[in-house]
Amino acid sequence: MEKVFCIWPNAAELAREIGENPVTVRSWRARGSIPADRDVILVRAAAKRGAVLTVEELAEARRKRASQERVV
């Protein structure tokens, strides 16, 4: 999910652009995970910023995180 948080300068701006509470977005960043039901809105918001973000990239980030959690 690091790529998502690199597209926006801070959690508050990301929250504003996707209509989410900044505290919620900060908690996503802290846990390193974003609910899958936000994928489409994130992809669209990234595109408005001129960034390329795909649903596939988000899904892959989740798979990697899940596999790392199983190892620990």
Summary of the structure (lengths in Angstrom):
residues: 72
radius of gyration: 11.9
end to end distance: 18.9
largest distance: 37.2
contacts: 181
relative contact order: 0.17
helix: 75%
strand: 0%
